[in-house]
Amino acid sequence: MISPRSLALTVLVFATLGCAGSERPAPAPAPKPDSSETSLDWDGTYRGVVPCADCEGIETELTLSRDRTYVLTTRYLGKNFPSRELRGTFAWNDAGNAVTLSNVPGGPTQYRVGENALTQLDLNGQPITGPLAPNYRLEKVTAATGPDIAGVRWRLVELMGKPVPAAADPERAPFLRLIEDGQRIEGFGGCNTFGGRYELPAPTRIRFSHVAATLMACPDMQVETEFLRVLESTDNYAIAEDRLSLHKARMAPLARFERAPAP
C-alpha cells in the first residue's frame, strides 16, 4: 500500500513534468520584408551634379560603406570655393529604403536608395518635386560607368541645340578625337585644325584645357568659334552607342557627336 507521503511525491513529480512540457520556445521574429537595405548591393560610391540656387551646380560624391559610415564630397561649380569633405555615420529608416547622414550642417541629409542610384530628398525627407526633380540623382559608379571615348573620330552634328550643316566633303567635317594616351586631343573646326589636352578625373567627367587652333581665316567662322568655346566650358559627357554629348553641369547638351569612320 502506497503511503500518503509517497503519493504526494509522485503527484509533485508529475506536476513538475507537466509544467516543463507545457513550455514552448518563443517564436522566431518574422523576417524583415525585402527592402533596399536587404535586397540591393547599395554600398559603393555615387556621383552626380545636383541643382544649385546660386551656382552652376553642386558636384556631389557620396560613398556608403557596409559599416554604416559615409564620405561626402561636394564642390560648387562656377564658384571659387574649395571642395568640402564630410565623414560620419548613417542610419536606415524603418522601411529600409532611405538613409540619413549624420554631421551634415545646413545641408541635405536624406537620400532614397534605389537600384544603382541615390535620390536626394528635401529637408523633411520627402521627394523633391518640380521640373528639376530628376536632377537630384546620384548614379552609382560601376565598372560599366564611364566608357572609353578615346581613339574615336567624333563628328560634330549639333552645337548649342542647333544642327551643324553637313560638309560637302566628309573629310572637312568638324570633329573631335581624344588620343589614347589619355592626355591629348586633336580636331577640326571647319576651318582650322586644333589641339589641346584632356582629363577624365572621374567616370563621365571630362575637362579640356590648352585648346589652341591654327590661324587660317575663313568666310564663316561661327561654328568653329562656338565649338572651341564649348570645349572650354564642358565638364561632363554622356555616351550611348555611337553618339557622344558634351555637357556643363546638368544643362542641355552643349554639343552632340556621331561616331565617324576613321579617314
Residue, then its C-alpha position, 0 to 999 in steps of 0.5 A: m500500500i502506497s503511503p500518503r507521503s509517497l503519493a504526494l511525491t509522485v503527484l509533485v513529480f508529475a506536476t513538475l513534468g507537466c509544467a516543463g512540457s507545457e513550455r514552448p520556445a518563443p517564436a522566431p521574429a518574422p523576417k524583415p520584408d525585402s527592402s533596399e537595405t536587404s535586397l540591393d548591393w547599395d554600398g559603393t560610391y555615387r556621383g552626380v551634379v545636383p541643382c544649385a540656387d546660386c551656382e552652376g551646380i553642386e558636384t556631389e560624391l557620396t560613398l556608403s560603406r557596409d559599416r554604416t559610415y559615409v564620405l561626402t564630397t561636394r564642390y560648387l561649380g562656377k564658384n571659387f570655393p574649395s571642395r568640402e569633405l564630410r565623414g560620419t555615420f548613417a542610419w536606415n529608416d524603418a522601411g529600409n529604403a532611405v538613409t540619413l547622414s549624420n554631421v551634415p550642417g545646413g545641408p541635405t541629409q536624406y537620400r532614397v536608395g534605389e537600384n544603382a542610384l541615390t535620390q536626394l530628398d528635401l529637408n523633411g525627407q520627402p521627394i523633391t518635386g518640380p521640373l528639376a526633380p530628376n536632377y537630384r540623382l546620384e548614379k552609382v559608379t560601376a565598372a560599366t560607368g564611364p566608357d572609353i571615348a578615346g581613339v574615336r573620330w567624333r563628328l560634330v552634328e549639333l552645337m548649342g541645340k542647333p544642327v551643324p550643316a553637313a560638309a560637302d566633303p566628309e573629310r572637312a567635317p568638324f570633329l573631335r578625337l581624344i588620343e589614347d594616351g589619355q592626355r591629348i586631343e586633336g580636331f577640326g573646326g571647319c576651318n582650322t585644325f586644333g589641339g589641346r589636352y584632356e582629363l577624365p578625373a572621374p567616370t563621365r567627367i571630362r575637362f579640356s584645357h590648352v585648346a589652341a587652333t591654327l590661324m587660317a581665316c575663313p568666310d564663316m567662322q561661327v561654328e568653329t568659334e562656338f565649338l572651341r568655346v564649348l570645349e572650354s566650358t564642358d565638364n561632363y559627357a554622356i555616351a550611348e552607342d555611337r553618339l557622344s554629348l558634351h555637357k556643363a553641369r546638368m544643362a542641355p547638351l552643349a554639343r552632340f557627336e556621331r561616331a565617324p569612320a576613321p579617314 
